[in-house]
Amino acid sequence: MSFDKKSCCGTKYFWRCERKNDCNARMHSDIVTREIVRKLHPHNHDKPSPEELAFYEQDFSLLDPNYCHPVKSINRSYMQRKLSKASNVNPQIVQLCSQLPDPMEIDTRQFQQTNSLMLFGTIAAAAAASSGSSPPTIGQKRLSTNCVPIKMKSPRKKEEDPAESTITAEELRSVYDITKRIMKMMKPVTEIGVRWQGDQDALLIYLSHDNGAEDSVFFPVVVISKDTKSLMTAVEGFTGKRCEGKITLCLSPKVHILMHDALISNWTHGKLFLVNSNSPDFWRLTPVDAFGDILIQM
């Protein structure tokens, strides 16, 4: 285990497994007595081998397992490299390697002497491994005879046929006709299509009471002449009241236009209006479409 941190209360030390990235084992110890007070998460690996314990240069059989004991700090990566080399090392150079100092404890003043010993050990290992075979020439590159060079083709953009992206006149006409039909279907119905066979100066409109209801029932009303007086007479007959003020055209809740003859003269048959006669000064006619939405253009 390696030291992690001191607890917030200041009475415990927190420890964690040296294999921090692989093992989640944790441990808590008392700061004063060094006694282990808690163990968290068991180790997920085998116990250290005798070869690994030898790096700490301490007899662990004499130590109490319920207490924390300081040991020598060992770099695990360095230890693994040493163990790996020890399993494959030539017996002839074991004695020479034992004379080398620990890399973690190299003294810079003895650097030149260390280099000489390492060079001598390398020469001895090379001589023992060769055992009569001719050494390779220095600087000669080894070429594999089994490798076949692969030629990679650079990806090229597929050329598009210009004929595929061109729209013919027939396709364009078909798209135009379909779009025209869709626009016609989306256009709101602003009037009821009727054939008027009465007086040419008269006007047929449809009126409904503006009482805030979701559904409105419209009744046909005939205006004798396309002027303000005839329109007021027709609206009074529909509501059963007498208008003491004026009639306005409501284009929005905030915009009202006073009715006049030039405006009425351009109307066609079959228009839909909501009639609001609550105000004695101004009666409102609100033009709507077949969905009950207010129309701005008449």
N, C-alpha and C positions, 0 to 999 in steps of 0.2 A: 504494500500500500504506500501511496505517496501523499504528502500533506496537501490539503486543498485550501482550507481557510479556517479562521477562528469564528466561533459562534457569536451571534449578536449579544447574548447574555454574558459572554466572556468566561464561561466555565468549561467549555468543551472545545476540542479540536476536531475538525472534520477531515476525514481521510478518504481517498478513492483509489481504486485499482490502478496500477501502473499502466495497464492497457486501457487507457481512457477512451479510446475510440472504439474499442471492441467489447469491453466489459463494464457493466453498470454497478458493480459491487461497491458499497459504501460502508463507512465505519465511523463511530463517534467514540472519543476517548476523553477521560477527565484530564484537565490541564495540570492539576497538581500531582495526582497519583499515577497518571498515565494508564489507568485501568480502562479496559474496553467496556463501555457502558451500553453500546448498541451496535448491531450489525444489520445492514440493509442490503438486500439483493445478493444472493449467492454468486460466486464466481462461475462464469460460463466456460471455463477452460481448465485444463489439467494443472496439477500442482507443479511447481518448478522442479526440473530434473536436478540430480546431484551436480551435473556439469554447470548448470545455471547458478546454483547456490554457491559453487566454488568461487565465483567472481566476487562475492561479498566478503570472503576471507573471514568467516565467523562460524562458530559451531552453534547451530540453531537448536540442537538437541538439549542444550543447557538452559534455554530461555523459556520463560513462562508464556504459554500461548494466550493468556488472558490479559496481557499487558503489552503496551507499545514499547519497542526497543529501537533506538536509532541505529541505522546501518549505513554502510558506505553507499554513496550515490553512484549508480551505474547507468550509463546510457544503453537503453535496450537495443537500439539499432546496432550499436557497436558490438554488444554482446552477441547478437544473432550472427553478425558477420564473422566474429571470432570462432563461434561454434561451427559455422558452416565450413570455414577454412580448415578447422581442426579435423573434421571428418574426412577431408580429401587431401590432407597435407602429406608430403613425402616423409617417411620416417627419418631419412638421412639429414633433414634440415630442422627437425624438431628441437635439437639441442641448440642450434644457432638461433632459432626464433625465440627460445626461452631467454636468451641473453639480451634481447631487445627490450627497452623500457616500455611501459604502458603508454599508448598514444595519448591518454588523458593526462599523463603526468610527465610529458616530455619537457626537459629543461632546455631553454633556448641556448644556453652556454655550451651544451653538449650536442648541439644540432649537427655539427660537422662529423663528430665521431659516430653518431647514430646513422647518418647517411652512409658512411663507410661500411658499417656492419650490415645494413640493409642491402647494399650493393653486393657485398660478398655472399650473402645468403641467396640472393637472386641468381648469381652466377653458378653457385653450387647446385641449386635446384634445376637450372637449365641443363647442366652437365649430366645430372642423374637421370633426367627425363629423356634425354636424347638417346642414350645407350647405343651408340654406334651409328645412328641415322644422321645424315648430313643436315646441318642447320640451314634454315631458309636464308636466302640472300636478303640483306638489309635493304629496305626500300622497294622490294619486289611485291607487286600487288597480286593477290590471289583472285583469279577469275573463274567463275563457275562455268563449267561446260554444259550444264543442264538448263541454263536460262536462255530463253528465246525472247528477243526484244519484241514487245507488243507495240504496234503502231495504233495510236488512238486517233480516231477521226474527230476533228473539231465539229461540234454541233452546228449545223446550218439551219437557218430559218427557212421553213417551208414556204416556197413561193406560192402565193395565192393566185388563183385564176381570176383575172379581172372580170370575166364573164359571170362568175358566181356572185359577185357583189353588185352587179348592175341590175336595177329594177326595170323591167320592160314596161312599155306603155300600157299593156293590158293589165299587168299587176297594179300599176299606179292608178288606173281607172277603177279597178275593183276596190282598192283601199279607199279611194275618194268616195265611192258610193256607200261603202259601209260606214265611213265616218259621218257622212251626211245623214244617214238614217239614224245613227246613234244621237247626233246633235238634235235631230227633230224629235226623237223620243224624250230627250232630256229637257227640251224646251217646255216651260210651264204652260198649262192650259189657262188662258186669261179670259176666255169667253166661251159661251155655249154656241156650238154651230147650229144655227137655225136659218130657215128660209122665210124671210118676212114677205108676206103677200098683202099687207095692209097699205095704209097711206105712206107715200114716199117720204113725207116730212116727219113722220112719227118715228119713235125709237123704242125698241123692246129691250128692257133691262131686267135683271134678277136681283131682288132685295131680300135681306135677312136681318133680323134684329141683332145688334151688337151687344149681347148680354154676357160675354165672357165664356160661353159654353164651348166645349171642344167640338161638338157637332152642330152644324148650322143648316137650317132648311131654307132654301131660297125659293121665292115666289116670283112668277113673271109679272111685271108691271109695264104698262104701255105709257110712254110719254108722248102726248099729242103732238108736240112740236119741239124741235131741238133748241130750246131757250131756257133761261133760268126760271121764268114764271111757270112754264109747263112742268118743269122738273120738280119745283116745290109743290105744285098741286098734286103730282103723282105720289110724292113721298108722304104728304099729309094724308092722302087717301090710304096709303099702306099702313101708316102708324095709327091712324084714327085720332091724331092730334092736329092742332093748329100751330104753325111755326110763326112766332112773333119776331124772330131775328133773321139771320142769314143762313145759307147752306154753304158749307166748306168741303173741300176735297182734302182728305187726310192722307198725306204721303208717308208720314211717320208720326210717332207719338209727339214730336216737337215741331213738325212742319205741317201747316194747314194753309190751303189756298182757297181764297174766296171764289165761289163759283161764278162764271160769267158765260155769256152766249158763245164767244169764240172758242172756248174750251169744249163746250157741249157739242158744238156743230161738227167736231171731228170724231165723235164717238161712233162706234159701229154697234150693231145689234149683238145681244147675248152677253154683255158685260155683267160681272158679279160685284155687288156692293154690300157692305155691312152698314146698317143705319143706326146711329147713336143720337137719340133725341133727348138726352138727359139735361143738357144745358138749354135754357130758354133763349139765349142770345145766339148760339151757333149750333146748328145741327151738322153732324159729321157724316160724310159718305166715305167709307174706306174701301178702295178697290182691292180685291183679292183674287188669287188664282184658284185653280181647282183644289189645291192643297191647303187653302186658307191663309197663305202667306201674302203680306202686303205687297202691292205692285207700285213701283216708282214711275215706270213709263206707262202712259195710257195710250 
